[in-house]
Amino acid sequence: MIKVMTKTSIKKTPVGQRTLSRPKVIQCPTYFSKSDIEKFNQGENDWLYQKLGAHPMHNKETLGTYFAVWAPHADSVSVIGDFNNWVHSAHKLIRRHDHSGLWEGFVAGAKKADRYKYHICAHSKNFSKDKIDPFAFYSEVPPKTASVIWDLTYKWNDQEWMDQRGQRHKGDKPLSIYEVHPGSWRRHEQDNNKFFTYRQMADCLVDYVKKMGFTHVELMPMMEHPFYGSWGYQSLGFFSPTSRYGKPQDLMYLIDCFHQNNIGVILDWVPSHFPCDDHGLGQYDGTNLFEYDDLHPDWNSHVFNNGRNEVIQFLVSSALFWMDQYHIDGLRVDAVASMLYLDYSRGHGQWQPNFFGGHENLESIAFLRRLNEKIHEKFSDCLMIAEESTAWRGVSSPSKEGGLGFDMKWNMGWMHDTLKFFCLDPRSRSKSINKLTHCLYYAFSENFILSLSHDEVVHEKSSLLAKMPGDDWEKFNSLKCLYGFMYAHPGKKLLFMGSEIGPWNEWNHDVQLDWYLLQYGRHQGIQNWVRDLNAVYQSQPALHDQDFSAAGFEWMDLGDSNRGVISFVRKSMSGQMVLIILNFNLRRTSYRVGIPVSKIWKEILNSDDKEYSGSGGGLVGQVMVEAKPCHGRGQSLWMNLAPLSVVFLKLQDKD
């Protein structure tokens, strides 16, 4: 039993001023067991949100809230809020005497939806600040900054999805991700450009993703963040979904709806750094508690101290929290490269080598391995995905084999090389085919996701359509070629929202996507093309079940420098085959391609179809094999290819 302060009584003076009477003292059981504290002190308590933070409860017959916070260097910690008129001296928490640095207490009358903060003082440092609760489950709508007492009660209806999730996440299954920024997918244009709420998104976003054939959505960081323009990548609420779009249960409802429609939900998560806002985690108890003592040069933000057990527990607990409480199906860990290297974005004299004299960040490497081990131990059917932009070896290899332990990694090299190629004038692309084909040399070195993300369509980089050279006809057909190459290439897929309608403008987070463009045939054609690429990618095992194996890929024509054509075959584990031919020429091209099997091949997808705003004249239909050697094979196919087109041909089981 511990002594804690209850809500103090308030008396009026004769002149109407408020003074505080001496607070009453009641007995309240601590939330922490001896085992909890031992694990915390040893750095092994990975479920901290179950005990730290604000938890509405009954203490005997008294309704109130139990508070607990980590502030080891504080001299006093008070909880202030709506329940005590934000008076600093009203409810002081009690420091535990077990060297844990934890403060705790029960406040009678503090209830769900009350706002609160912690008033933290460190007299020796002349420090006195009102801080958010690092473990708050809910927060005020920014720019307001208080934490909010909340519970996470919700009745889920997604058991069928949860039971099957592990099967859906195997490497031989299709994975096609629609990356979404919820604040700008759609807005209420007729109502002051207001956000759609989580529940309104459930009414339209879920249906749209299902119609377009994506298997998953990836939500850009949903953790509460003070600056909307950071898109969530400067997070402070590591246990608190942003309140801009509704309450925690509203987000649960959205995720529930996705699951009921067989769509997985991946969440962007940022354990590398956090913003310097005064009310946040920085200098939390007057010291560098959560952070190292320098700012990250790229983002001018604090860098998490991954050498501190309590910080590691905080971050691991956050990752587990979203899977446990929100049924999130995976995390895409942002900015992994910035965590791996001590000299990332730092010049000479701005960093110190590690113990062995190298530039590897040993503490962060150990943290990432532990993080992935914990996730796979507790949620083996969830995905851990790394956004890692360097050639670090073993990102998606198990930690016991010396890797980092992620399931998959974004293929940033593929993205850069492919976009460089497609930005070339079609008249000169044939001379630079190697830019496109080079990525196959390392395509199976990791479990890759091919990503065309939000990063490629902001900050004056222009939209994907605007990147394409030439006139409008050339731009739209090149964009269809880009998407066709992406879906044909080994690796899982990710496409940023809006890219499927071919916007001219780069992404603007302050307005909704340019949906009005769908009244025009070419934009509708792009959308239809992406929809059908998703359908064929999922329906054809040859296009997905060996995404991570070289056995599933074979070049037919590595690059015809004269005609600008490449062709290759994708193979399934059961022997099914799909032949893909890409013509980057501006002219209709007669093309003969060698094939590995002497059977009939049937067209299953062609970007020149009128459904995709093509001419319809480049359809090849069913193609008979000829006994004419080509490309080192004893048989071949001959066909006419439309300019700037992609054709998918499936090997027929019967002649």
N, C-alpha and C positions, 0 to 999 in steps of 0.2 A: 504494500500500500504506500502511496506517496501523497504528500500534501500538495494541493493545487488550488489556484485562486478561482473563485466563481465570479459571475458578473457582479460588479459592485453596485450598491445603491447610490442614488444621486439625490441630494437635498438642495433646495433653493435657499439662498440667503435672502435677507430682507430686501436687498437691492436687485434681486433677480439674477444674481450671478450663480453659477453652478460650482459646487465643491463636491469632492468625493469623500464619502464616509470610508472608514476602514473596511477593506474587503473581508467578506466572510471566508472561512476556510472549511472545506469539506474533504472527506476521504474519497479517493478514486484509485482504482487499480491501474497500474501501468499497463500499457499495451504491449510492452516488450518482455519477452521471456529471457531467462538467463542465456539460453541457447541463441536467441536473436542477437544479443549483445556480443556474445563470443564470436559469432559469425561475422558481425559487423566489424569488430575490432581486427579480425583476421582477414577481412576483405572477401568474405565468402557469402554474404547475404545479397542475393540477386533479386529479391522480391521486396525491396524497400518501400515501394508505394503502398504496400499492405499495412504498414505501420507509421511511416512518416507522412506528413501532410495534415490535412484536416478531415476527421472522420466523425460524422454525426452519430450519436449513440445515446443510450440511456445509462446513467450512473445511478443505480438503485432506482428511485422513482423520479429522478431528475433528468429531463431532456436537455441535451447540450451537444457540444462538440469537443472531441479530444484533438489536441494539436501537438505535433512533434516536429522539431527542426534541428538540423545539424549546424552548429555555430560554435566550434570549439574555442575560439579566441575571444568570444564575447564576454563581457562582464555582466550584462543583463539582456534578457530577451522578453519583450512583451508582445502579446497579440492584441492588435487594435482593429476595430471594425465597426460595422453598423450596430452591433450589440452593445457597444460601450461608448458610442459617440466619438470613437477614434481617440480616446484619451490614453496617453502613453502609460500612465501609472496604474491603470485599472486592472489589468490582468497580466501579471508577470508569470512567465513560465519558470519551471524549476529545473536547474541543471542536475543531470544524473551524476552520481558519484562513482562512476565506473570508468572514467577516463575515455568515454566514447565521444564526448563533445556534443551529446544530444541534450536538448531541452524539451520538456513536455509539460502538459497541463490540460485540465478539463475546464471548459467555460460553460457554465449553465446558461441556458437561454440562447446560446449561439446556434443558429439553425441553418438549414439548407437555404441557399440563395442569398445569405448574408455576405457582404463583401468584407475582406480582411487583408491585413498585411502583418508583417513582423517588424516591430521597432527594435533595432539591434544597436546596442551601445558597447563600445570598447574604449573605456576612459583613457587608458594609457596611450591610445592612438588618436585621442580626440575625435573619435568616430561615433556618429549617431545618424542612422539612416532608417527609413521605412522601406522594407524590401518585400518583394513578392515571395510566395511560398514556392520553392523549387518543385514541390510535389503536388501542387494544386491540380485538381481535376477539371477546373473550369476557371475562366478569367473574364473580366469585364471586356466589353467591346472597345477596341482601341479607337481613339488615343487614350482612353482611360486605362488604368494600369493595375487595379486591385485584383487580387485573387478572389475566388468565390467559393464558398462552401457548397459542396455538391455530392450527390451519390451517383453511382453508375448502374443502378438497377435497370435492367432491360430484359424483356423476354424475346429471345432469338427464335427465328423460324427458318434457320439455314442448315439444319442437321444433315440433310442429304448432301449438301455441298461439302460440309466439313468431313463427312465420312469418306467422300471420294477425292478429297483434295490431294492426298498423297499420290494417287494414281495420275492425276492431271498434271502434277509437277515433275514427273519423271522426264529425263532428258530426251526420251524418244517420242514425247508428245509435242504437239504444236503449241507455240507460245507467241502470241501476237498482241502487243501492248499498245494501248491508246493513252498517251501521256496527256494529262489534263491539269490545267490551272482553273480551279472551280470558280474563281472570281471573275473570269473573263470568257468562259465558254459561252454562256449566255447571260444577258442582262435584261432588266425590265426597261426597255427603251421608252415606253409611254409613262413610266413612273420614275422620273428623275434618275434614270440609269442605275437603279438599285440592283444589288446582288440578288441572284436566285438563292433561296435558302437550301439547306441540305435536303429537305423534304420535297421542295420543288424540283431539285435536280433528280430526285428519285422518280419523279413523274415523267421526265423527258430524257435525261442523260442516259439512264439505264436502257431505255428502249432504243436510243440512237446507237449506243455501243453494240447492242445485240444485233440491230439491223445491219450494221457495218461489218459484223463478223469478227470483231476482236475477242480474244479469249480473256484478256485482262485490261483493267485500267491501272494506270500509275498516277496517283494523286501527288502533285507537287506538295512540298511540306505543309501538312495541316496543323502542325504545332503552333501555338499562339506566338505571334511575332509582332513587335511594335510597329515596324515600318512595312506597310503593305507592298511598297515597291521592291522589297527584298524577295518577294514571291514565297516567303516562308523560309528562305535559306539563312536568315538571321533569326533563329528561333530562341525563345526564352521559356516557353511552356512545354517542357519535355514530357509532360503527362496531361497536357491540356490542349484539346483541339481548338482551333480558332473559333471565337464566338461571332465572327463576322457573318457567318452563314447559319447560325443557330446553336442549339444546346448539344451537349454530348450525346444524348439519346437520339437526336435528329441525325447526327452522323452515323450512329449505329444503325438507324433505320435505312439510310442510304446504302451502307455496306450490306445489310441484310437483303435489300432488294437486288443488289448486284448478284449476290450469291444465289438467290432464288431463281435468277435467270442464267445461272451457270457461268457467271463472269467473276473472275478473281480480282482482288484489290491489293495492289502493291502501293506502299507508302514511301515517299522520299523521306530520308532521315539524315540529320546532319550532326554527327558526333565530333566533328573536327574543331568547331569554333562557335562562339556565341557573341551577340552584340554587347556594346559597352553602356547601354542605357543605365541610368543611375539607380533605377528601381530593381534592376535585374540581378544576375548571379555574380557579376564582377565585384571584387572586394566585398564579398558578402558579409563577413564579420569583421571588416577592417583589414583583412589580409587577403593575399592571393589564395583563396580557398579552393575554388574550382579550376583556377587557371594558372598557367605559367606567368612569368612576370613581364613578358613582352607581347606586343600585338602582332597579329598576322599582317604582313605588308600588303597583301592583295585586297583584304576586306576591312582592314583597320578594326579588327575584332579580337576578342580574347580567344586564346587557344586552350582547350581543355588539357589539364595536367594528367596525362595518362600514366604517370608514374605514381599516382596516389591511389591507394586502395579504395578510399571512399568515393572518389570520382569515377573510378572504373565501375563500382557497384551502382552508382547513380545512372550511368549510361547503359549498362547491361540491363538494369531494372526498367529503364525507359523502353528499350527494344522489346523486352518480354511483355511489358505492359500493353503495347498496342496489339500484340498477337493474342494475349490473354483476354483483355477486356473489350477489344474492338474487332476481334476475329480477322485482323489483317493477315493476308496470305503471304506477305513477304515484305522485306525492306530493301530499298535501293539506297545504299550508303553513299552519300555525296562526298566528293573531294577527297577520295582515298589517297591519291598521290600526294596531297599536301600533308598527309599524316605520315607517309612512309619515309620522307626525306627531310633531314634536318636543314638542308640548304634549299628547300623548295621556295622559289621566289626571293631568295636571300643572297646577297652578294658576299664578296670577301670581307671577313671580319664581322659579319652579321650572324654567324652561327658557330657552334662549337662541335667538333667531331665527337663521335661516341667513344666508348671505352676502348674500342679496338682501332680507333683512328679513322673510321669510315663515316659516311654521311647518312647511313641508315638510322632511322629513329627507332631504336630498339624497344622503347617503352610502348610506342604506338603499335608496333608490329605484334608485341605480346598481347596488347589489348584486343586487337582485331582477331587474333587467333582465339583468344578466350571468348570473345563475343560470339563468334561463329560456332564454337564448340557448345556454348550454352544454349544458343538458339536451336541447334540441331539435336541437342539432348532433350530439350523441353518441347520443341515443336518441329519434329523431324520432317513434317510434311509442308513446312514453309520454306520460302526461297530467300536466300541472302545474295544480293546482287551488288557488285562493286562498280562505281563510276571511277575508273582508274585509267589515267591517260598516258602512262609510260609503259616501258617494256619490262616491268617487274615480272619476274618469273614465278609461276605457281599461284597466281591470285585465286584461281578456281580449283586449286588442288587441295586435298585435305591437309590440315595442320600437322597431322602425324607423319606426313610425307614431306614436311618442310614448307608447305604452302600456307596461304593465308586462310583457307577454309571456306571461301565463298562458293556458292553454287554456280554463279555465272558472272561474267564481266562484260561491260560495254566495250564494243570494238571501235575505239576511237580512231585507230589507224585506218580501218575500212572507211569510216565516215569521211575523214580528211582526203584520202586518196580518191575516193569515188566522187566527191563534190568537186575536187580539182579537175577531174576528167570531164565531168558534165558541164563545167563552166567554160570549157574550151569551145571555140567555134566548131560546129559540126563538120565544116570543110577541112579541118585540120586534126580532128580527133583520131583518125585512123593511124596517124603517126605517133600517137601517145597512148596506144592501147595498153602498154605496160603499166600505166598509172592505174588502170582498172583491174588488171589481172595480177598485179604484184601481191595483193592481199591474200591470194590463195596459198602463198608460200608459208603463211603463219596462221591460216584460218582455223587450224585444229590444235594450236598450241594452248588454247584456253577454251572454256565453254563460253562462246561469245554470243552476245546480243548485238545485232546490227541496229544502231540507233540513229535516227534523224530527229533529234530532240529540240527542245525550245532554245537551247544555246546556239543553234545554227540559224535562227530567224529573228534575232534581236540585236540591239546595239549596232545598228547601221550595217548589219550583214545582209539585209534584205530577205525577202521570203524565198522559198525554194524555187517557185515559179520565176520570180524576178532574177534569180541567179542564172537561169538558163539563157544562153545567147540567141541572137537571131530575131526574126519577126514572131508574131503571136503564134502562128502555126508551128514554127520550130520550137518555141518555148513549151507549148503544151505537149507536143509529141516527145520532146526530150524529157519532160517531167514523167510522162508515162513510162519511158524507157528506164528512168532512174528507179521508179517504184518496182517495175518488172524485174530489174536486176537485183534489187534488194530482196524480193520475195523468192527469187530463184537461187540466190547465193546461200551457201551453208551458214547457219546461225539463226537464232530466234530473232524476232522483229520488234521494233519500237518506232512509232510515228507520233509526232507531236500534233495535238489537236489543231484543226484548221488546215493542216497540210493536205488533207484528203479532199479539199474543195479548191485547191490551187489559188490561194489569195495572192493579190498583187502586193499588198502592204505587209511589212513585217509585223510581228505580233506586238500588240499594245495591251498591257494588262489593265488599262483603265476603261476599255470598252469591250463589247462582245465581239466575237468573230464575225467576219463579213459574210453572214449567211445569205444576204441578198444576192450574192453572186450565183447562187444555184438556179436563178431564173435564166441563166445563159448556158447554152448547150455545152460549151467546152468545159466549163466548171462542173456541170452535172456529169459530164463524161469522166472527169478525173475521179469524182466521188464513186461513180459506178465501177470504175477500174479498181480502186482500192478495195471496195466491197467484194468484188469477184476474185481479186488476188487473195484476200483472206479466205474466201470459200475454197478455192483450189488448194491453197497452202494447207488447210486443215484436212481436206478430203483425200489428198494424195500422200500416203505415207512416204513416198520417195522424196517428197519435198521437206520432210521434217524428222523422220525417225532416225536418221543418221546425221543430224545437224552437227554433231560434235566428233564425227569420225570421217577420216579420209576415204574409208571404204564406200562412202555414200556419194562420192564425187568423181567424175572422170571428164577430162577435157576432150572435146572432139576437135575444135579448131581454136587454138590459143589466141589467134588474132590474125586476120587477113589485113595486112597493112595497106593493101591497094583498095580494098572494098569496105574496110571498117566493119567487119562482122566477127563476132565470137560465138561459139556454141559449146555446150557442155551437157552432160547427162547427170541427173540426180538419181540415186538408186535407194530403194528401200531394203530393209533387212530380209524381206521375203522375196526379193528379186524384181519387184516392180521398177519401172524406169520412166522418167520424164525427160525429154530432150528440150532444151531451151536454146533459142537462137535469137541474138540481138543484132539488129542492123542499125548502125549509127550513121549510115550513108543518107544523104538527102535525095538520092534517086532510088527508084524501084530497082531491085537487084535480083538477078538470077543466081541462085546459090545451090551448090552441091555440098552435102555434108556426109562424111563417113559416119557409120553407126555400128554399134557393137553387136547388134542382134538382127538377123534377117527375118523380120516380121513386119506387119502393117503398123504404121504410126498414125494416130488420129489427133487432130488439133483439139485442144481443150480450152485454149485461151489465146486471144490475139488482140493486141492493143489497137489494131486498125479496124476493129469491129465498130459499126455505127453506134452501138450501145455506149461506146467510149468516145463518141464524137470523131470516129475515124471515117475513112472513105468507104470501107466495106469491100474494097477491091483487092485487098491484100490477104483475104482469107485463103487458107491452103487446104482446109478440110481433111480428108483422109489421104495419106500419102503411101504409095506402094514402094517397096524396096526394089532397087535395081542392083544387078550383079556387077557394079562398076566400082573398082577400088577408089578410095578417097580417104585422105587423112590417116593413112596407115591401116585402114580397115578394108576388108574384102567386099563390102557392100556399102551402098550409100542411098541417100534420098536427094531428090532435086525438087526445087520449088522456087516460086517468085515471092520475094519479100518486099513488103511495103516499105517506103522510106521511114526512117526513125521509128522502128517498130520492134515489138517483142512477141515471139511466138512460143507457146508451150505445146508440145506434142507428147502424147502418152503412148507407150508401147502397148499394143493390144494383146490380150492373152491368147486369142485365137486368130489364125490367119483368115 
